[in-house]
């Protein structure tokens, strides 16, 4: 553990699984765990106002270093005193390092010991992201939690590629921590999390845990999951890796956003998760509910006057029926994606809050099973 004061405190532990409830103390306030972080890639959660996110109870959202660095750029964000002031979000912000975006731009990037060279998806301009530079960018953003630059690999990569990526990720993490400590000495208040890679090789994951813990961070993330693997691969590597992280560390699995993946992560003792999928699914007419998924494009909902989910306040006290929502999507009205996004984020908040309640009450396995009977099976098509 780093020499700074602890930032994570466990309040309850499930006695049948590794699930735990806790509190993360961050510069812009405390956040209860387990938590789902809505993704605001470019400084906004698509189709959502910050006031609405606040009313739902969200106190930590995610931005992306890669996208914000390219647009609007650091000069603009710095002129507003950081992303909090620029976007008028008064709570906590976690920023991804951009490692995943660079991974997804594989034809346009080159990994070197110095950093990641890449070509902008916006205008084709060429850039170099170094571990030190990424720390500085996230400092300018004002990230409450920033992530160290890492090298992510896909599920189909061979061992040699995974070994090389792990070595580079470790070397970059050492450099990132050095830069972060210098920034803290200069008054920066945010925390730096290390990222555990190793692909789907158990021994490399063990090595990655050891290396990351030896460097020392206030918290750690498990990267390189949800990159094309099967659910069985995801579960095996997740449990293998999480079991080796000491309990005092906040644990974050990057890029998971379906109920089955999140509940599996909570069962493994994971505290934090994020994904674009719930908001993207909403914008495309798919709702998450306590009775499974709803596809608003299905004609069966055309005359249905019921709300999407009687068990969830989908729209902050307002009533919009499934029939009306389907009409909005058929008519290509922008209100449709907005309302569906809001509902899905309220569902995700319900999912993690109810998981926390069940952990505290000692009934998490029962709650988990009650949700999983609808995911992935028996969905409302």
Order of alpha helices (4+ residues) and beta strands (2+ residues): beta-beta-beta-beta-alpha-beta-alpha-alpha-alpha-beta-alpha-beta-beta-beta-alpha-beta-alpha-beta-alpha-beta-alpha-beta-alpha-beta-alpha-beta-beta-alpha-alpha-alpha
